Amino acid sequence: MNLAQLEKLVQARRSEVDKLNRQRAKVQRKLDAIDARIADLSGGAAGGGGGGGPRRGPGSRVRNDISLQDLIHQILSKAGAPMGVGDIADKAKASGYRSNSANFRGIVNQTLIKDKRFVSASRGMYKIK
């Protein structure tokens, strides 16, 4: 095999992988819609077939009714004073916010830094702008 033939073979395989990834994403969207329908019909609990909630693969994101940014804004609005990152993370979890992150505090910290609605009052303390 010469170099041109190898490049053609590699390109064909990449194209096939891309096609399969698109098919997988389409099927995943259908499964997510079915999971949502099951949750709606069963009031959030899994119905009839073996316990647990909708099946999620490893690394799947949980879905929350409210974004983390909006939840943090609500928490800081109610507090009325600057809060520490750990306290904000604890209140977010206590409010029912779900996350699969092993370092949820770090996610909260990144959100506070990136969202322009929040400003640092002092080291590790944040408030609404």
Steps between C-alpha positions, in 0.01 A plus 500: 500500500624843422450816705205626295315171548563508876375858524187404305439207737546718809263763359237233424520370855474850647196562285340176622574590866340843450194337345468256791540781754216693333280188507584444866413860590164466321417179687613657830262794447216253443592309818514825698153592373368157601661533845338841543161360397536212748593746776198720414258208501635350820530826690879490490533140618587217267200294409455130510821352372769434752557803721720803476460801280564534135816318403794725438838398376818595677570869471142594413392840619210538735242762406378765741196725475713810551852582382780515754553870420137585575499288816812676629336835424194397704719380789702822511184714465345335803821521701533875462867482597812350341529122532787256472526258211456197727187646659352574157576145385342355815185710456477400133516131592254552786253663259495179296747592227642178357854460373719203418813708553755365743604860560172692507657780705747559217214519248325757719824698528547501121142612453546787745815614320358478147150642556519880495200529734726404791798686642760406757444682828824358642704184459255212455197719572253600231200730471264622232639785289 
